Amino acid sequence: METIPGLISSRDEPFLGFRAIRLCLEHPEMFKEQLRAILRASAFGKVRMMYPMISGAEELARANVVLAEAREELRRRGERFDEKMEVAA
């Protein structure tokens, strides 16, 4: 399985727990780019998003902060998205 250059390979056994939301939170700009894309897609139809593998309230809170930043960036740019897009953990 190939990985994005600079990210930890899934073959590295010590890092098996370093996936999903933990990987996203470790690379917030990459995560935010993905969130902005999902938000922009929501302007064209119903989109519901679920965070990957949340294991606690702290991870949920941190993910929501990044999502709020992505929303604010799109607002400043004047890009359309569904302000009421459903998000679950």
Buried (B, 14 or more C-beta within 10 A) or exposed (E): EEEEEEEBEEEEEEBEEEEBBBBBBEBBEBBBEBBBEBBBBBEEEEBEBEBEBBEEEEBBEBBEEBBEBBBEBBEEEEEEBBEEBEBEB
